Amino acid sequence: MRIAYLDCFSGISGDMFLGALLDAGVSPKLFEQTVDALNVGARLEISRVNRSGISATKVDVVVDGEKDAPRASRTKPAVSLPKGVSDPPEHSETRGHHHHEHHHHEHQHGRVLTEIREIIRQSAISDSAKNTAIAIFEKLGHAESRIHNVPIEKIHFHEVGAVDALVDIVCAAVGAEVLAADEIICSSLNVGGGTVECAHGTFPVPAPATVELLKGAPVYSSGVQAELVTPTGAAIVATLVKRFSSFPELKIEKTGYGAGTRDFPGHANVLRITIGEALPQLAAKTSQETIAVLEANLDDLNPQVFGYVMDRLLEAGALDVFGMPVQMKKNRPGILLTVLAKPEDADKLAQIVFSETTTLGVRRREEKRQVLARRWQNVLTRFGEVRIKIASLNGTVTSYAPEYEDCRRIAVEHRVPLKAVMQEAVQQYLQSSKVK
């Protein structure tokens, strides 16, 4: 299995990601052709620079002869809300470490996401790269939409900011495709510190959209007083990265360094990408994760309520909920309620147990569990589409099963036996995957 690992010890931005890809062997001509295909009046400047002793590739996007200026010098955001909305975004969310302002009045309202999607779709790049680029841009737009409570289609990207982001994001999608990694893994992200000057004043690092995009990702600050993870970089990570971990076990084939604009004393402002093949013993391992286990003994709860509690817990994000009969004090029969959950959901789920059951206490512990690689595949039966859950070990399928809720819904809608739907779904999967 081919792995690409991102070392974000100095954060990540769009231009740093492009520089790392180029340094790792992606063709500069490919990026230049991609920029030409966008036809947005931009070009790339590619150079070698030194960042605290590390030689790295620097990528600059030039629009109408202008390069980006530091964020602190900006007086206008690169993303804005529609006219009439009183709370515009606090800062630019469309570029890497630095931004610059466009002065052409005819472009002052910028492009909406619909126009950007169309530019990408009309470009001469592969369909998969188009889909990836649009997904990255949409994550960026959704982050702005959530922060400012404005529909995503009404977010405007000012002309130059949008062009910078467009080049970074589309080239990132094209470069990631050429990389042909089966999995992109990322380290914890150093977000930096201090503050940045934005359109509506001073804001702490990381910026609001960056925080929104990195939900669920491990982050920290080494104390460098600068914005190290930008919204564009965060959107790339949120879309392309499958998981976060320390440096994986692999046979290294190549590595590349992409440079940020600033050169910090004693801190190499670069993004490193390492590419290689997973070692056989790594591929054969199951992945390991930490889960929270919540338990409560119930001896005076109406059985009808127990079923309701299980549904509530599963709807709230529990990984699994089950009950076991137990004999409790005074020889009373009872139920041992067990809830498996992500550690970050444990408090919320414990509150549900307290509010919906008669228990006076919930036991909690954390355990390690090993899990097989899992994925979903849709199959089409004569009754409708059914999802198949597929588990694999070392690339070999170990088990597969049709999703019960899909089959149940179809059985009810078509008034056919549930087992008939499940059997046909399995048959269609076997035929499509040629599993013997």
Summary of the structure (lengths in Angstrom):
residues: 436
radius of gyration: 25.4
end to end distance: 23.4
largest distance: 84.1
contacts: 1456
relative contact order: 0.14
helix: 37%
strand: 33%
